[in-house]
Amino acid sequence: MPGENAYRMSNQHLSIMGLADEGRRFAAVATHRCSRARRLSALAVAIFVILSSHRVWGAALELYETGAPDLGTASAGRAAMAADASTAAANPAGMTLLDRSQLLGASGALLPSINFDVAPQTTTSGGGGGNAGVFTPLGSFFYVHELSERLRLGVAVFSDYGLGGNFGKTWVGRYYVTEESLITGKVNPSIAYMVNEWLSVGAGFSFGVGRFTFQSKVNNARPRVPDGGLAMESWDEAFAGNGGVLLRPLDKLRVGLTYQSEADYKFGFRPHLTGLGPGLETIRQKIGGVKVNVPLTQPQQVTASALYELTPRLSLMGNVGWQNWSAFGEFPVGISANNQTTLTANLHFSDTCQIAIGQQYRIAEKWLWSAGFAYDSSPVSKANRVAVLAVDRQLRYGTGIQYEINRDVEAGVAEELVDAGPGPYSNRRGPLAGTLQGHYSTNFLNFVALHVIWKF
């Protein structure tokens, strides 16, 4: 039967790439009219399975850490604090609480420690890859302009999505991935209006740019033939909207509610294959200039925050948040070639939730100390977890200190440690890629940032 022959051909090529098991698990390939279309489908399934690992990785790391002062509270209370210009991104409605125009700049770094422990069931040779974390500089800019007593304009420049990992070319999972990164930047203008003394509203939109890169090894399965390589790179942009309200039902209580819409990146890749043995080189020549189009979506999310001034020196705050990752578990992958093809995969995502608590205490007239803790659930279960930065549940611990230099200038430093969990997983991709099992003995992201606030 034609459909059965296409299925067999797909599995044959997937086995060559070491991905047959996951190809059967993820791909639903339509019936095609010619053998070239079948070859394209087979390759696309193989490449897609590799790329799907990134989608889980990106989903797990929706970053709250923009370098703003709320780094010190682990984001607790961020939609209700409205203490500085970073509220232009956290909750635009909070801009109406600032008594004058304000500029905030932040700079810092992400210092990750990610070490993989190999389980005995792993079938490929190699080591654990050492520290796969990649040093990443941080920077952000927030500005709020007072147009009138009730009206504010704001702009935020920051990144809240992406990360990088480099496991090296000799680690046991090199046929799954050796290096991967997603770098994003976002510009978010906004406006806010104070309706009355207890209600403010705000809204904005964002324009984001993302760069995604991926590299892995290809097993040529010949003793004297070294591994080949697979590399991909793509840029894309995405738009999103956001809005918020800020309520002050009591003098000492503030409640904030924010919504952020999804942002859809559509990365297009032309796979670059090098160093292939005779058998794989034949396949590479046949598939020619295939382009695989893979969507990557930052999900919509809702955050509710509250802040209560317990005493003139001490404020308590908290968050409850939700992110809609399950909506993106099933999505199409397009193949641009002479015969257009679309594949569909289901990565079995789940919605995630966040709970955060924090406090700010004025230890002296000009000194403000912050501390906080947050819990984020995992977007993927152990059974569906993949090799690339297999993030589990996330625990965030933050602290910071802020000093009022004078009436117009404040400066501070904050640090947050993210425990991303052991992330145990077991992946099987056929005889060439082999079985990869293990967990992360250390899986920490350490954020450190300095900020300066100028009021005028």
SULJOTA-V464685 format. One record per helix or strand. SS is the DSSP state (a for helix, b for strand). FROM is the first residue (numbers start at 0). LEN is the number of residues. If there is no record, write none. Layout:
BEGIN
SS&FROM&LEN  SS&FROM&LEN
END
This chain:
BEGIN
a&1&15  a&19&7  a&34&26  b&61&1  a&68&5  a&77&4  a&86&4  a&91&6  b&101&17  b&126&1  b&130&1  b&132&1  b&135&11  b&150&8  b&160&1  b&162&4  b&170&1  b&178&18  b&198&20  b&227&23  b&252&8  b&262&7  b&271&3  a&277&10  b&290&8  b&300&9  b&313&10  a&324&4  b&329&7  b&340&6  b&351&13  b&366&10  a&381&3  b&393&11  b&408&11  b&424&4  a&429&4  b&434&21
END
